[in-house]
Amino acid sequence: MILNVHKAEFLGSAVNARGYPAHDLKEIALVGRSNVGKSSLINALVNRNKFARTSNQPGRTQTINFYRVDRLCLVDLPGYGFAKVPASVRAAWRSMIEGYLTGRPNLVGVLHLVDVRHEPTQDDRVMSLWLKEMDMPSVLIATKADKISRGHYQRQAMLIKEALGVEPVLFSAHTKEGRERVLTIICQLAGLL
């Protein structure tokens, strides 16, 4: 593996550009609705259960969190869509997410996460379209693959592809299915392969 996932550290949190860490690492952002498994994906990639903070409560991630993993940086963005927080907080997240995605020169790619168990939401569709319009290199990851039977994989993947126009990569933080493929994708986005 081209990345040493054991060489990982939390760099800090930010709510705007003034708080972003100063470094020259390439960044890969994780976007998706609240509780889709962004933090869990990071934990699975670095083989640490509590590296990135996770919660069963949607909306736990309320800042932009930066994690150095060897020679690149994974950036965990607040979730969009449903979250048990006031509408004013959700609106602030939107400007925080857009500000990062449009203004961070280190950003070289995005992992767009959707829940494999559900049809993509309107927010998922908007994010997918926005990434295409911005010509942002991105990969669609269908999380929580361990929550459905193997017999339903193809049907759910087709449903997601029809909704978003992109074939998803199946991933499970619990079983680590798709982990090596996602690590390879991250390295490709960062130009390390």
N, C-alpha and C positions, 0 to 999 in steps of 0.2 A: 504494500500500500504506500502510495506517495505521501500521505499525511501521517504524521505521528500524533494520533488522537490522544495519547497519554500526555502530550505537551499542550495542555489546554488550561485556560484561566479566564475568569470573569474580569472584564476590563472596566465595566461601569454601566450606569444607566443615564439616560438623558430624556428630556422632554422637547428639546429643540437643538439647533446646530451649535449653540454656545456650549452645550454639554457633551458633544460628541468627542470621543477620544482622539487625540492627535497621533496618527500613525500613518504609515504608507502601505498597510496591508490591504489587499483586495477584500471586499466585503460581499457576502451572499446574504440577502435578506430572506426571512421567512414571513410570508403573509398568509392570512386565512381567517375564517370567522372565529369568534370566541370559542374556546374549548375544542378546537379541531386537533390539537396535539402538537403545536409548534415547539413548546418547551420539551415535551416528551421525546420528540424527534431528536433534538439536540442531545438530550441525555443518552438516548440509544446510540447515537453516533460516537460519543466519547466514552461509552460504557461506564457511565456514572449515574446512579439513580437520582441524586439530588444536586447535580451540577447546575441545571437551570431550574428555577422554581416552578413547580406544577401545582395544579389545584383542580378539583372536580367542579369548582364554582366558575362559571364563565366570567371572563373579564378580570381575572387575577393579574395578568400582565398589564400594567397601566403606564409603563414607560418603555422606551426603546432600550433594549438590553444588548450589550456587545460582549461577545465571547471569542477570545482568540483561540484558535485551534491550529497549532503549529504555525504555518506560513500564511494563514488567512483568517478572516474574522466572520463569524456567523452572527447575524443581527436578528433578534427576536422582536418583532413588532407587535403592538397591541392588536388583539383580534377585532375584526369588524363584525357588524350585525348584532345579534342578540347578546346582551350581557346584563347582569343584574347591577347596573349602575345607572345613575341619572342621565337623561338625554343630553344634558350640557357636557357631561364627561365624555360621552360617546362622540359628540361633535368635536371636542378638543382632540380626541384620538385621531379623528379623520384628518384634521389639519396637521397633526404631528406625523402621521403616516405619509401623507402627501408631501410634506416638507422634506422628509427624509428621502423618499423615492425620487423626487425631482431635483433635489439639491445636493446630494452627497456624491462627490467625485469618486470616492473609493468603491461605490456600488458597481459591481460587474454582472450581477445576475440575481434572479429571484426564484425561490422555491415557493410555488403557490399550492397551499395545502387545502384539500377538501376531504370531507368525511365520506369514505367509500359506502357507508350504509345508507346515505341519503342522496336524493337528487340535488344537484347544485342549486344554491339559493340565488335570488336576484343579486345579492351582494357579490357572490362568487362570479356571476356572469359579468357584472360591472368590472370587477377586478381583472378578470381574464381579458375583457375587451380593452381595458385601459393599458394593460401590459403590452398587448399587441399594437395598439395605437402609438405607444411610447417607444416601440421597437426595442423593448427591454428583453434581453435574453432571459428566458424563464422555462421552468419545467413544472409540470403539474404532478403533484404527489397525492395519491389517495391513501389517507391514513386509516388506522384502526382495522386493518385487513384481518386481524385475528378475531374480530367481532362478527364476521360473517362466515358461512360455510364455503369451502372451496368451490362447491357447485354453483354458488351465486357470484363468484368473482367476475366471470365474463359478462354476465348480464349487467352487473353494477358498473363495470368498466365501460361498457358500451353506452349505458345511460349517461355517464359522465362525459364521454367523448361526444355524444350527440348534443349535449347541452353546451359544452365549452369548445368543441372543435379540436380537442387535443387528447391524445391517448395518455391516460394517467399511469404513473409508476405506482404499483401497489407497495404499501409499507405498513409494518407493524412495529411499534416501539416495544410491545410486550414480547413478541417472539423474535424480533430483529429481522423478520423477513423484509427483504429489499434494502437492508442496511448497506451492503457492499456496493450495490448499484447506485444508491443515493450518494455515497462517498465519492464514487467515480464521477458522477454528474457534477458534484460540487467542485471537484478538481478540474473538470473540463471547463466549467463556467469561469473558474479563476485562472484558467490558462496554465495550469500546472501539469497537464498531460500533453 
